[in-house]
Amino acid sequence: MQGMKRCFTTYLNELLTLFPCVALTGVRQSGKTTTINSLPKPWQIFDCEKRSDFELIARDPDLFFRLNPENIALDEAQLLPEIFPALRVAIDSDRTKKGRFIITGSSSPALVQSISESLAGRIAIIEVAPFMMREAYQQPFSQLFHLIQTSSLLTDYQEMPAPKTSLQEHHDYWLRGGFPEPWVKNNKRFDRLWMQNYVQTYLDRDILRLFPNLQRPKYQLFLQMLAQLSGSIINYSDIARTLGVSAPTIREYFTIADGTFVWRHIPPYEKNAKKRIVKHPKGYLRDSGLLHHLLHLHGLNDVLSHPQMGHSWESMVIENMIRGLNSIGCSFNYFHYRTSAGAEVDLVLEGEFGLLPIEIKYKQTVTLRELKGIRGFIKDYQCAYGIVICNNERLGLIDDKLINIPFAYL
């Protein structure tokens, strides 16, 4: 993984000029440790999972930071909650100095609570996700996300440079997902074994350590159910009945899955609703490779012939959109939109750039009839424009408020 460029690096460097401390959070094995290990000298790296480093810091955290007042990166910091008050004291000893500390951590209640209670106003957070498609193939970062952030005109999108990845590469990325290590090893047998062990480690190590009172067998069944639910409207009561647990327990399970960056919760867009809105959330497994592993889909033909194919493609595209905007520090929220009459928009982004509806199709040719939902949304909410993402080869306007952007441009 060493040497693989990440799209968020520029944003990380910017934050280090503005904040005393930056936190890298995200799902395990997404590249947080690799990122800090690539820091230049004089940065020092301490791994809280390493016994000697843990004891060195835990013996006296305040003294540790007095001896090491800057250029310190702490990996898996959530394992040592006592460092957060000491880190606050160290930062407050010289609030004018920026870029002194980096901490990393997989999500846990202790990490979230420690950041919010001890480091509020002193820390910036970057979510480190598995590879976007551009990162997997080490291609330049797409201009699309800067165009969205700056509320560009539709004509500006048409000037984006042509991508250098092929249709086959897009499908290979979709099949395999974005976890970095399998891409570095680039071995099909390793891919399958790595994912198998990853799921086991997630259950036995992360979940049981973070939530020791959780019923492991029930949560394991729930994780398998997530593969079938990915991309669907979520009804907590129906899922609770199927799994044989209470609705509050199912809500807790979803909170855990979302909080550990395995599942992405997408709420409905119901602001200033002009029509009757479906108010249930949607959600999906964030990594398409993990989804396909849990569905036992090991080849592209398996995916293309599976009932979940459309949801899998849609979720992969949405995740690339969200990761791309996060990589540049764009401030936004995301939603799905569906009316009781069946009108639907796959992704609605609301942020500093305004309101942007996005429709996602796997197919190459999309008819105007299929775009009725997004065109109605643009009209009802007076959006500047909307985007359609599909496998068409042509980048260009569909009408005066709708542009077709091939997935390759992401």
VMD Tcl script that draws the C-alpha trace (Angstrom):
set ca {
  {0.00 0.00 0.00}
  {3.02 2.21 0.47}
  {3.24 4.78 -2.30}
  {-0.44 4.59 -3.32}
  {-1.70 8.16 -3.61}
  {-4.87 9.11 -1.74}
  {-7.23 11.83 -2.90}
  {-7.63 13.34 0.58}
  {-3.89 14.07 1.02}
  {-4.16 17.70 -0.14}
  {-7.06 18.29 2.25}
  {-5.12 16.68 5.12}
  {-2.16 18.98 4.50}
  {-4.50 21.98 4.45}
  {-6.08 21.01 7.78}
  {-2.63 20.67 9.37}
  {-2.08 24.36 8.63}
  {-5.36 25.31 10.32}
  {-5.84 23.00 13.34}
  {-3.54 21.78 16.13}
  {-4.81 18.21 15.69}
  {-6.36 16.16 12.88}
  {-8.20 12.87 13.39}
  {-8.32 10.19 10.70}
  {-11.32 7.96 11.30}
  {-12.80 5.18 9.21}
  {-13.38 1.51 8.77}
  {-10.52 -0.83 9.69}
  {-8.04 -1.53 6.85}
  {-8.99 1.59 4.87}
  {-5.49 3.12 4.90}
  {-5.28 5.23 8.07}
  {-2.08 3.62 9.35}
  {-0.48 3.72 5.92}
  {-1.26 7.43 5.69}
  {0.52 8.33 8.92}
  {3.42 5.98 8.18}
  {4.07 8.01 5.05}
  {4.46 11.25 7.01}
  {7.87 12.88 6.50}
  {10.41 13.45 9.23}
  {10.38 14.70 11.96}
  {6.95 13.04 12.53}
  {7.03 10.19 15.07}
  {4.46 7.37 14.96}
  {3.16 5.61 18.08}
  {0.84 2.61 17.74}
  {-1.52 2.12 20.68}
  {-2.01 -1.52 19.64}
  {1.70 -2.07 20.20}
  {2.29 -2.93 23.85}
  {5.51 -0.96 24.25}
  {4.01 2.19 22.73}
  {0.83 1.79 24.75}
  {2.72 1.53 28.04}
  {5.04 4.41 27.14}
  {2.08 6.75 26.71}
  {-0.22 5.28 29.37}
  {2.39 5.58 32.13}
  {1.95 9.37 32.20}
  {0.11 10.92 29.21}
  {0.70 14.51 30.36}
  {4.44 13.96 30.63}
  {4.47 12.14 27.28}
  {3.05 15.20 25.51}
  {5.40 17.55 27.35}
  {8.31 15.46 26.05}
  {6.72 15.19 22.60}
  {4.95 18.52 22.00}
  {4.57 18.29 18.20}
  {4.84 16.10 15.10}
  {3.27 13.16 16.93}
  {0.89 10.68 15.29}
  {-1.03 8.24 17.48}
  {-2.50 5.18 15.76}
  {-5.70 3.56 17.13}
  {-5.97 6.26 19.78}
  {-9.38 5.03 20.97}
  {-7.61 2.19 22.82}
  {-6.21 4.72 25.30}
  {-9.02 7.14 26.30}
  {-6.80 8.79 28.95}
  {-4.75 10.51 26.26}
  {-7.58 12.80 25.18}
  {-7.63 15.07 28.28}
  {-3.83 15.13 28.18}
  {-3.93 15.99 24.47}
  {-6.31 18.88 25.21}
  {-3.90 20.23 27.84}
  {-0.97 19.91 25.42}
  {-2.86 21.73 22.66}
  {-4.01 24.50 25.01}
  {-0.43 25.12 26.13}
  {0.12 26.74 22.72}
  {-3.11 27.25 20.78}
  {-1.39 29.33 18.12}
  {0.71 26.43 16.82}
  {-0.99 24.27 14.17}
  {-0.36 20.82 12.78}
  {1.10 19.33 15.95}
  {-0.79 16.03 16.27}
  {-2.56 13.40 14.17}
  {-4.65 10.67 15.72}
  {-6.31 7.72 13.99}
  {-9.04 5.41 15.14}
  {-11.72 3.02 14.04}
  {-15.07 4.22 15.29}
  {-16.09 3.44 18.84}
  {-18.26 5.13 21.46}
  {-15.11 6.04 23.39}
  {-13.49 7.72 20.36}
  {-16.55 9.80 19.46}
  {-17.15 10.80 23.07}
  {-13.49 11.65 23.69}
  {-13.26 13.87 20.60}
  {-16.51 15.69 21.35}
  {-15.81 16.17 25.07}
  {-12.07 16.87 25.13}
  {-11.08 18.18 21.71}
  {-14.04 20.17 20.41}
  {-12.79 23.24 18.54}
  {-9.23 21.92 18.55}
  {-9.53 19.11 16.02}
  {-10.57 18.50 12.42}
  {-11.79 15.10 11.23}
  {-11.25 13.26 7.95}
  {-13.02 9.99 7.20}
  {-10.58 7.66 5.49}
  {-12.62 5.29 3.33}
  {-11.50 2.44 1.06}
  {-10.27 3.41 -2.41}
  {-12.39 5.40 -4.81}
  {-12.15 4.06 -8.35}
  {-9.61 6.75 -9.30}
  {-7.43 5.77 -6.33}
  {-7.58 2.05 -7.15}
  {-6.16 2.75 -10.62}
  {-3.94 5.64 -9.46}
  {-5.59 8.14 -11.79}
  {-5.76 11.92 -11.25}
  {-8.55 13.18 -9.01}
  {-11.74 13.96 -10.92}
  {-12.63 17.61 -11.54}
  {-16.29 16.68 -11.02}
  {-16.18 17.19 -7.26}
  {-14.60 20.64 -7.44}
  {-17.22 21.62 -10.02}
  {-20.00 20.51 -7.67}
  {-18.42 22.31 -4.70}
  {-18.11 25.60 -6.58}
  {-21.67 25.50 -7.97}
  {-20.33 25.57 -11.51}
  {-22.46 26.03 -14.62}
  {-23.56 23.00 -16.61}
  {-21.32 24.09 -19.48}
  {-18.29 23.82 -17.18}
  {-18.93 20.09 -16.70}
  {-18.62 19.55 -20.43}
  {-15.00 20.70 -20.26}
  {-13.89 17.86 -17.97}
  {-10.97 15.87 -19.45}
  {-11.72 12.39 -20.76}
  {-10.98 9.59 -18.26}
  {-8.23 7.01 -18.84}
  {-9.94 3.99 -17.30}
  {-11.81 1.37 -19.32}
  {-15.29 -0.09 -18.94}
  {-13.74 -3.40 -17.90}
  {-11.71 -1.67 -15.18}
  {-14.86 0.03 -13.85}
  {-16.57 -3.34 -13.56}
  {-13.53 -4.94 -11.94}
  {-13.48 -2.19 -9.32}
  {-17.22 -2.64 -8.75}
  {-16.79 -6.39 -8.27}
  {-13.79 -6.16 -5.93}
  {-14.62 -3.06 -3.89}
  {-12.06 -0.58 -2.63}
  {-10.20 -2.04 0.35}
  {-6.57 -1.14 -0.37}
  {-4.67 -4.30 0.58}
  {-6.33 -6.60 -2.01}
  {-5.55 -4.00 -4.68}
  {-1.91 -3.93 -3.65}
  {-1.62 -7.74 -3.62}
  {-3.73 -8.03 -6.81}
  {-4.36 -11.77 -6.44}
  {-7.86 -13.27 -6.82}
  {-7.25 -16.04 -4.30}
  {-5.92 -13.50 -1.80}
  {-8.95 -11.24 -2.43}
  {-11.36 -13.97 -1.36}
  {-9.37 -15.12 1.67}
  {-8.71 -11.55 2.79}
  {-12.43 -10.66 2.71}
  {-13.35 -13.87 4.53}
  {-10.92 -13.09 7.33}
  {-11.89 -9.42 7.36}
  {-15.53 -10.27 8.14}
  {-14.42 -12.66 10.88}
  {-12.09 -10.06 12.39}
  {-14.83 -7.42 12.29}
  {-17.17 -9.71 14.25}
  {-14.73 -11.31 16.68}
  {-12.35 -8.46 17.35}
  {-13.91 -5.08 16.67}
  {-17.57 -5.65 17.47}
  {-17.14 -7.86 20.52}
  {-14.45 -5.58 21.95}
  {-16.46 -2.41 21.38}
  {-19.82 -3.92 22.36}
  {-19.11 -6.82 24.76}
  {-22.78 -7.32 25.67}
  {-23.88 -7.75 22.05}
  {-25.37 -11.10 21.05}
  {-22.78 -12.23 18.51}
  {-24.95 -14.86 16.72}
  {-27.80 -12.37 16.22}
  {-25.47 -9.66 14.99}
  {-23.82 -12.11 12.60}
  {-27.23 -12.96 11.13}
  {-27.96 -9.23 10.95}
  {-24.73 -8.64 9.00}
  {-25.79 -11.29 6.49}
  {-29.21 -9.63 6.22}
  {-27.54 -6.30 5.42}
  {-26.35 -7.76 2.13}
  {-29.97 -8.43 1.12}
  {-31.14 -5.06 2.44}
  {-28.36 -3.00 0.82}
  {-29.84 -0.28 -1.37}
  {-33.39 -0.81 -0.09}
  {-35.87 1.22 1.92}
  {-35.45 0.15 5.56}
  {-38.41 -0.81 7.77}
  {-37.06 -1.52 11.25}
  {-40.15 -3.37 12.46}
  {-40.16 -5.82 9.55}
  {-36.47 -6.58 10.02}
  {-36.92 -7.03 13.77}
  {-39.68 -9.60 13.20}
  {-37.55 -11.49 10.69}
  {-34.57 -11.63 13.02}
  {-36.63 -12.32 16.13}
  {-35.50 -9.31 18.15}
  {-37.10 -6.04 19.22}
  {-37.27 -2.95 17.00}
  {-35.01 -0.97 19.40}
  {-32.41 -3.76 19.12}
  {-32.50 -3.55 15.32}
  {-32.07 0.22 15.49}
  {-29.06 -0.35 17.75}
  {-27.62 -2.85 15.25}
  {-27.97 -0.34 12.42}
  {-26.35 2.35 14.57}
  {-23.42 0.02 15.25}
  {-23.04 -0.92 11.57}
  {-23.15 2.74 10.52}
  {-20.87 3.85 13.37}
  {-18.23 1.28 12.43}
  {-18.32 2.54 8.81}
  {-19.66 -0.74 7.36}
  {-23.16 0.57 6.57}
  {-24.21 4.01 5.32}
  {-27.52 5.36 6.58}
  {-29.28 7.64 4.07}
  {-32.27 9.57 5.47}
  {-35.22 10.68 3.32}
  {-35.33 14.20 1.92}
  {-38.51 15.71 3.30}
  {-37.76 19.42 3.57}
  {-40.46 21.70 2.17}
  {-42.18 18.63 0.78}
  {-44.70 19.42 -1.94}
  {-45.83 15.80 -2.20}
  {-46.39 12.87 0.12}
  {-42.92 11.53 0.93}
  {-41.79 8.03 1.90}
  {-40.15 8.74 5.25}
  {-38.26 5.48 5.78}
  {-34.46 5.68 5.39}
  {-32.38 3.80 2.87}
  {-28.95 2.36 3.41}
  {-26.26 0.19 1.91}
  {-23.05 -1.67 2.67}
  {-20.37 0.88 1.91}
  {-17.97 -1.44 0.10}
  {-19.25 -3.31 -2.96}
  {-16.58 -6.00 -2.51}
  {-17.87 -6.73 0.98}
  {-21.44 -6.82 -0.34}
  {-20.53 -9.28 -3.11}
  {-18.60 -11.45 -0.65}
  {-21.59 -11.70 1.71}
  {-23.84 -12.53 -1.27}
  {-21.32 -15.18 -2.47}
  {-20.86 -13.41 -5.81}
  {-17.30 -14.13 -6.92}
  {-17.38 -13.19 -10.59}
  {-18.79 -10.36 -12.69}
  {-21.39 -12.61 -14.32}
  {-22.58 -13.62 -10.84}
  {-23.13 -9.96 -10.01}
  {-24.80 -9.06 -13.30}
  {-27.32 -11.90 -12.99}
  {-28.16 -11.29 -9.32}
  {-31.38 -9.51 -8.20}
  {-29.25 -7.09 -6.15}
  {-27.25 -5.96 -9.20}
  {-28.99 -2.60 -9.60}
  {-28.78 -1.76 -5.92}
  {-25.12 -2.78 -5.83}
  {-24.21 -0.50 -8.74}
  {-26.22 2.42 -7.34}
  {-24.61 2.07 -3.91}
  {-21.09 1.90 -5.35}
  {-21.67 5.10 -7.37}
  {-23.17 6.93 -4.37}
  {-20.22 5.92 -2.21}
  {-17.74 7.23 -4.79}
  {-19.65 10.53 -4.92}
  {-19.62 10.93 -1.13}
  {-15.96 9.92 -0.81}
  {-14.95 12.34 -3.55}
  {-16.67 15.31 -1.92}
  {-15.32 14.35 1.51}
  {-11.81 14.24 0.04}
  {-11.87 17.96 -0.67}
  {-13.57 18.99 2.57}
  {-16.87 19.89 0.94}
  {-19.63 20.55 3.47}
  {-22.84 18.71 2.54}
  {-25.56 16.31 3.63}
  {-27.00 13.43 1.62}
  {-30.52 12.04 1.27}
  {-32.73 9.85 -0.90}
  {-36.10 10.98 -2.24}
  {-39.21 8.94 -2.93}
  {-42.88 9.89 -3.08}
  {-45.85 7.65 -2.31}
  {-46.66 7.84 -6.04}
  {-43.32 6.22 -6.89}
  {-41.30 9.24 -8.08}
  {-37.71 8.71 -6.96}
  {-34.28 10.34 -6.92}
  {-31.38 8.09 -5.94}
  {-29.23 10.74 -4.25}
  {-29.95 14.29 -3.14}
  {-26.99 16.40 -2.02}
  {-27.53 19.59 -0.03}
  {-24.61 21.78 0.91}
  {-22.68 24.95 0.32}
  {-23.38 24.46 -3.39}
  {-27.19 24.35 -2.96}
  {-29.47 21.41 -3.74}
  {-28.29 18.82 -6.27}
  {-30.35 15.76 -7.30}
  {-28.48 12.81 -8.86}
  {-30.01 9.86 -10.70}
  {-27.96 6.67 -11.15}
  {-28.46 4.04 -13.84}
  {-26.35 1.02 -14.71}
  {-27.51 0.93 -18.33}
  {-25.92 2.80 -21.22}
  {-29.01 4.40 -22.74}
  {-31.43 6.21 -20.43}
  {-34.78 7.45 -21.72}
  {-36.51 10.68 -20.70}
  {-39.33 8.60 -19.25}
  {-36.88 7.03 -16.82}
  {-35.83 10.52 -15.71}
  {-39.31 11.67 -14.78}
  {-38.52 11.57 -11.04}
  {-35.42 13.76 -11.15}
  {-36.94 16.20 -13.63}
  {-39.97 16.59 -11.37}
  {-37.69 17.13 -8.36}
  {-35.73 19.84 -10.20}
  {-38.99 21.62 -11.03}
  {-40.57 21.26 -7.58}
  {-37.49 22.38 -5.66}
  {-36.24 24.87 -8.25}
  {-32.80 23.27 -8.47}
  {-30.19 24.88 -10.71}
  {-29.65 21.51 -12.39}
  {-29.37 17.76 -11.85}
  {-26.93 15.01 -12.82}
  {-27.51 11.59 -14.38}
  {-24.70 9.05 -13.91}
  {-24.75 5.96 -16.14}
  {-22.53 3.88 -18.41}
  {-23.03 6.09 -21.45}
  {-19.83 7.03 -23.27}
  {-20.97 10.58 -23.99}
  {-20.62 13.48 -21.59}
  {-23.22 16.13 -22.39}
  {-26.50 17.91 -21.73}
  {-29.78 16.00 -21.72}
  {-31.80 19.20 -21.49}
  {-31.24 22.70 -20.14}
  {-31.20 21.51 -16.50}
  {-29.89 17.97 -16.71}
  {-26.47 16.63 -17.68}
  {-25.34 13.09 -18.42}
  {-22.02 12.23 -16.77}
  {-20.58 8.77 -17.52}
  {-19.41 6.88 -14.43}
  {-15.88 6.95 -15.86}
  {-15.71 10.68 -15.03}
  {-16.01 9.95 -11.30}
}
mol new
graphics top color blue
foreach p $ca { graphics top sphere $p radius 0.5 }
foreach p [lrange $ca 0 end-1] q [lrange $ca 1 end] { graphics top cylinder $p $q radius 0.2 }
display resetview
